[in-house]
Amino acid sequence: MSRRQQSGASAPRSRKPLFVLLAASVFLCLLVVPAEAHDRTQSYSFWQLTEQGARVRVRLAELDLTHFPWGVLAPAERDAEAARYLTAALTLHSAAGTCEALPTVRPVHPGPGRVAYEWEVRCPGTEDLRIRCDILFDIVGSHLHFARVRTLHGRELEKVFHAHERSWSLAPATTAEHQPPSSAAGYVWLGIEHIWSGYDHLAFVIALVLPAFALVPLAKAITGFTAAHSITLTLATLGLVRPHLPSTEALIGLSIALVAIENLWLRAGPRWSGPWWVLILLAAGAAAALAGIGRIPATVFAGTWLFLACHFTSLRCGAAYASSRWGIAFLFGLIHGFGFASALAEVGMPSERLALALGAFNLGVELGQMAVVLAIWPLLRALARRSPSWYGTVVESSSAAVLALGVFWFVSRAYGS
């Protein structure tokens, strides 16, 4: 059986390679700015409530500071500007008014690629405390901020802030003895929002659906991705695996580009040279990493190169494409799961509450993911049956757009400052 016959919606091989390349270039130029604006980022804060107010520690990625003009200044000047910004964007309020941040903001060093700052706030009263967070939301719409509060009585509360939820009232949680810190329903909805606003994850799911395979192969691929996502959430929750964050984020971008390349390869036929250019570029990336260029270790490039060389060779030798895609979806799902799970693990939540947050969030992710699949797949199948030529154009142009996005995300995350 040929590779075209393995697809639930076969179509003539593409005779428009120039169109594909042109579409990729155009979409790359048009989408560079939106892609950067919707890149997934996280920040964290820990609040120790005191009799007079609170001690605050905030941590975020050093790369996130480059969204501001002062983010590229010398460290001393940058830290001074960051202190002014963070104390204004992350505030504590009481019934008597806004708590005042003391002028001494101390930069600390949490590790490579991260920055952290500590300060204290004094409140005119401690009744009806409320935290307001505006960190990066107006610049990066999909940004998430994880806050953990330790009360005077030793209770620990958690909250995830996002662009549509920036305020958190600590009362009556600070006085109620058995009030749950966060609802499962809230994390489910957050997972759904994360899918619909997390463009890298959404692009990967769309790329999986584009070939419009029959329902069984598609279900296997989606299930493989879901299972892998759940595994990495669990591993990160338990603290058993701590992946290298820059590599994880860059490989998410690469996975998106590779699924798009497979779609184009499926259309063009086994003689298309696109996959082999991927191997050449990965080898060049490994050489650059050995020379100290970029944020990704050479071993990551080498391992990725070896895996893809085996995979591409297998497909070129006639392996069943549709039936084997679940394995690729599973492996890439492991990476995508780490992209979020490792971020939550860094918050330092107690394991029992972190498990609730991750489980509910993952459920929301899958609900949002299935909504996308159910919205796109029937339309693609219908188009493939009624107009194979238009279906081919949609698959090629959409895959080219996804390829451009994946390449941009990979390059910006692997070589960004």
C-alpha positions in Angstrom: 0.0 0.0 0.0 1.4 3.4 -0.9 1.8 6.2 1.5 -1.0 8.1 -0.2 -3.3 5.2 0.2 -2.7 5.1 3.9 -4.3 8.5 4.3 -8.0 8.6 4.9 -8.2 11.5 2.4 -5.7 10.9 -0.5 -4.9 13.6 -3.0 -2.7 14.0 -6.0 0.9 14.8 -5.2 1.7 18.4 -5.1 3.1 20.0 -8.2 3.4 23.4 -6.5 6.6 23.4 -4.4 7.1 27.1 -5.3 3.7 27.9 -3.8 4.6 26.1 -0.6 7.8 27.9 -0.2 6.2 31.3 -1.0 3.4 30.6 1.5 6.0 29.7 4.2 7.9 32.9 3.6 4.8 35.1 3.6 3.4 33.6 6.7 6.7 33.8 8.5 6.9 37.5 7.8 3.3 38.1 8.8 3.3 36.0 11.9 6.6 36.9 13.5 5.2 39.7 15.6 2.0 37.8 16.7 4.0 34.7 17.5 6.3 36.6 19.8 3.4 38.3 21.5 1.6 35.1 22.3 4.7 33.1 23.3 4.0 31.1 26.5 5.7 32.6 29.6 5.4 32.2 33.3 6.4 34.1 36.5 6.1 33.2 40.1 5.7 34.9 43.5 5.9 33.7 47.1 4.2 35.8 49.8 4.9 35.3 53.5 2.2 37.3 55.4 3.4 39.1 58.5 1.7 41.2 61.2 2.6 44.4 59.3 2.1 43.2 55.7 4.1 40.6 53.7 7.5 39.6 52.5 7.5 39.0 48.7 9.8 37.1 46.4 9.2 37.2 42.6 10.9 35.1 39.9 10.7 35.2 36.1 12.7 34.4 33.1 15.5 36.8 32.2 14.3 36.7 28.6 11.0 38.2 29.7 12.7 41.4 30.7 13.6 42.0 27.1 10.0 42.9 26.4 10.9 46.2 28.0 13.3 48.8 26.7 15.3 48.7 30.0 15.5 44.9 29.8 18.8 45.1 27.8 20.5 47.6 30.1 23.5 46.8 32.3 22.4 44.5 35.2 22.5 47.3 37.8 20.3 49.6 35.8 18.0 46.8 34.7 17.5 45.6 38.2 16.5 49.1 39.3 14.0 49.4 36.6 12.7 45.9 37.2 12.2 46.7 40.9 10.1 49.7 40.0 8.0 47.7 37.5 7.4 44.7 39.7 6.5 46.6 42.8 3.9 48.5 40.8 2.6 45.5 38.9 2.3 43.1 41.9 0.6 44.7 44.8 -1.1 43.9 48.1 -4.3 45.7 49.2 -6.2 45.7 52.4 -9.6 47.1 53.4 -7.8 50.2 54.6 -5.9 50.9 51.4 -3.0 49.8 49.2 0.0 48.4 51.0 3.3 50.3 50.4 6.4 48.5 49.1 9.5 49.4 51.1 12.2 51.0 48.9 14.8 48.3 49.5 14.3 45.7 46.7 17.0 43.0 46.7 17.9 41.2 43.5 18.7 37.5 44.1 20.2 34.9 41.7 17.9 31.9 41.3 19.9 30.3 38.4 20.9 30.7 34.8 18.3 32.4 32.6 16.2 33.6 35.6 16.0 36.7 37.7 14.4 37.2 41.1 13.7 40.0 43.5 12.6 40.3 47.1 11.0 43.2 49.0 8.6 43.8 51.9 5.3 45.6 52.0 3.6 47.4 54.9 -0.2 47.6 55.1 -2.4 50.1 56.8 -4.4 47.2 58.0 -4.6 43.4 57.6 -8.4 43.0 57.0 -9.6 41.7 53.7 -6.2 41.3 52.0 -6.2 41.1 48.2 -3.4 40.6 45.7 -3.4 42.3 42.4 -1.1 41.1 39.5 -0.5 42.9 36.2 2.9 41.4 35.4 3.3 41.1 31.6 -0.4 40.6 30.9 -0.7 43.7 28.7 2.4 42.7 26.7 2.1 38.9 26.5 -1.5 38.0 26.6 -1.0 34.3 27.4 1.4 35.0 30.3 0.6 33.0 33.5 1.6 34.1 37.0 1.7 31.5 39.9 1.4 32.9 43.4 1.8 31.0 46.7 0.8 32.6 50.0 1.8 31.4 53.5 -0.5 32.8 56.1 0.3 33.8 59.7 -1.1 30.4 60.8 1.1 28.4 58.3 -1.6 27.7 55.8 -0.4 27.7 52.1 -2.7 28.9 49.4 -2.1 28.9 45.6 -3.5 30.9 42.7 -2.9 31.1 39.0 -3.3 34.7 37.6 -3.9 35.3 33.9 -4.9 38.2 31.7 -8.6 37.7 32.5 -8.2 37.2 36.2 -5.8 39.6 37.9 -7.2 39.9 41.4 -7.3 37.4 44.3 -9.0 38.0 47.6 -7.4 36.2 50.4 -10.4 36.5 52.7 -12.0 34.4 53.9 -9.3 31.9 53.0 -6.8 33.4 55.5 -9.3 32.8 58.3 -11.3 29.8 57.3 -9.8 26.7 58.6 -10.8 24.3 55.8 -11.4 26.4 52.8 -9.8 24.9 49.6 -7.1 27.1 48.1 -8.2 26.7 44.5 -11.1 24.9 42.7 -10.6 22.1 40.3 -13.1 23.8 37.9 -10.9 26.9 37.8 -7.9 24.8 36.7 -10.0 23.0 34.1 -11.1 26.3 32.6 -7.6 27.5 32.7 -6.5 24.5 30.7 -9.1 25.2 28.1 -8.0 28.8 27.9 -4.4 27.7 27.7 -5.1 25.6 24.6 -7.0 28.3 22.8 -4.4 31.0 23.6 -1.2 28.8 23.7 -0.6 29.0 20.0 2.4 26.6 19.9 0.4 23.8 21.4 -2.6 24.6 19.2 -0.4 24.7 16.0 0.8 21.2 16.8 -2.7 19.8 17.2 -3.8 21.4 13.9 -0.8 20.0 12.1 -1.7 16.5 13.4 -5.2 16.9 12.0 -4.4 18.4 8.6 -3.7 15.1 6.7 -7.4 14.1 7.6 -6.5 10.5 8.2 -9.4 8.1 8.9 -10.8 8.3 12.4 -8.9 5.4 13.9 -5.3 6.6 13.0 -6.2 10.1 14.1 -7.6 8.9 17.4 -4.4 6.9 18.0 -2.3 10.0 17.4 -4.4 12.2 19.6 -4.5 9.5 22.3 -0.7 9.1 22.1 -0.2 12.8 22.5 -2.7 12.9 25.5 -1.1 9.9 27.2 2.4 11.4 26.9 1.2 14.8 28.1 -0.2 13.2 31.2 3.0 11.2 31.9 5.2 14.3 31.9 2.7 16.2 34.1 2.9 13.3 36.6 6.7 13.1 36.5 7.1 16.8 37.0 4.5 16.8 39.7 6.5 14.2 41.6 9.8 15.9 41.0 11.2 12.8 39.3 12.3 14.6 36.1 13.6 18.2 35.7 14.2 18.9 32.0 16.4 21.7 30.7 13.8 24.4 30.2 15.3 26.3 27.2 15.7 22.9 25.4 12.2 22.0 26.2 10.7 25.2 24.8 12.9 25.1 21.7 12.0 21.5 21.0 8.3 22.3 21.2 8.9 24.7 18.3 10.9 22.1 16.5 8.2 19.4 16.9 5.6 21.8 15.4 7.9 22.3 12.4 8.6 18.6 11.9 4.9 17.6 11.9 4.3 20.3 9.2 7.3 18.9 7.2 5.8 15.4 7.4 2.5 16.8 6.0 4.3 18.4 3.1 6.4 15.2 2.6 3.2 13.2 2.5 1.9 15.4 -0.3 5.1 15.7 -2.3 6.2 12.0 -2.2 9.1 10.1 -0.8 11.7 11.8 -3.1 11.2 15.2 -1.6 14.4 16.5 0.0 12.9 18.6 2.8 13.5 16.1 5.7 17.1 15.8 4.8 17.6 19.5 5.0 16.3 19.3 8.5 19.1 16.8 9.4 21.7 19.1 7.8 20.4 22.1 9.8 20.4 20.1 13.0 24.0 19.0 12.4 24.9 22.7 11.9 23.1 23.6 15.1 25.1 20.9 17.0 28.3 22.4 15.6 27.3 25.9 16.6 26.4 24.6 20.1 29.9 23.1 20.5 31.2 26.5 19.6 29.2 28.0 22.5 26.5 29.6 20.3 22.9 29.4 21.5 21.1 28.1 24.6 20.7 24.4 23.5 23.4 21.8 24.4 25.0 19.9 21.5 23.8 16.6 23.0 20.2 17.7 22.5 20.9 18.5 18.8 22.7 15.1 18.4 20.0 13.1 20.0 17.3 14.8 17.9 19.4 14.3 14.8 19.7 10.5 15.5 16.1 10.1 16.2 14.9 11.9 13.1 17.4 10.2 10.9 16.0 6.8 11.9 12.4 8.1 11.6 12.9 9.6 8.1 14.7 6.5 6.9 11.9 4.3 8.1 9.3 6.3 6.4 11.3 6.5 3.1 11.7 2.7 3.2 7.9 2.3 3.2 6.8 2.3 6.8 3.1 3.0 7.2 2.8 6.7 7.8 -0.7 7.0 9.2 -0.3 4.1 11.6 3.1 5.2 12.8 2.2 8.8 13.6 0.9 8.0 17.0 4.4 7.2 18.1 5.7 10.6 16.9 2.7 12.3 18.6 3.5 10.4 21.8 7.2 11.4 21.8 6.4 15.0 21.0 3.6 15.0 23.6 6.2 14.2 26.3 8.0 17.5 25.3 4.8 19.5 25.2 3.8 18.2 28.6 7.1 19.3 30.2 6.6 22.8 28.7 3.8 23.4 31.2 4.4 20.8 33.9 8.0 21.9 34.7 6.7 25.5 35.1 4.1 24.4 37.7 6.6 22.2 39.5 8.9 25.3 40.0 6.2 27.0 42.0 6.9 24.7 44.9 3.3 23.9 45.7 2.7 21.0 48.2 2.4 17.8 46.2 -1.2 17.1 47.1 -2.4 20.4 45.8 -0.1 20.5 42.8 -1.5 17.1 41.8 -5.0 18.6 41.8 -3.9 21.6 39.8 -2.1 19.5 37.2 -4.9 16.9 36.9 -7.6 19.5 36.5 -5.5 21.6 34.1 -4.6 18.6 32.0 -8.3 17.7 31.7 -9.0 21.2 30.5 -6.2 20.9 28.0 -7.7 17.8 26.6 -11.2 19.2 26.4 -9.9 22.2 24.6 -7.8 20.0 22.3 -10.7 17.8 21.4 -12.9 20.8 20.7 -10.3 21.9 18.1 -10.1 18.4 16.5 -13.9 18.0 16.3 -14.2 21.5 14.7 -11.6 20.9 12.0 -11.5 17.2 11.1 -15.0 16.8 9.7 -14.5 19.9 7.5 -11.2 18.5 6.1 -12.7 15.1 5.4 -15.7 16.7 3.6 -13.4 18.9 1.6 -11.1 16.0 0.6 -14.1 14.1 -0.7 -15.7 16.9 -2.6 -12.7 18.8 -3.9 -9.3 17.0 -3.7 -7.5 19.9 -5.4 -8.8 22.5 -2.9 -8.1 20.1 -0.1 -4.5 19.8 -1.3 -4.1 23.6 -1.4 -5.5 23.9 2.1 -3.1 21.2 3.5 -0.1 22.6 1.8 -0.7 26.3 2.6 -1.7 25.5 6.2 1.3 23.2 6.8 3.6 25.9 5.3 2.2 28.4 7.8 2.6 26.0 10.7 6.2 25.2 9.5 7.0 28.9 9.5 5.7 29.3 13.1 7.6 26.3 14.3 10.8 27.5 12.8 10.4 30.9 14.3 9.6 29.5 17.8 12.6 27.2 17.6 15.1 29.8 16.5 13.8 32.5 18.9 13.9 30.1 21.9 17.2 28.4 21.0 19.1 31.5 20.2 17.2 34.4 21.9 19.1 36.5 24.3 
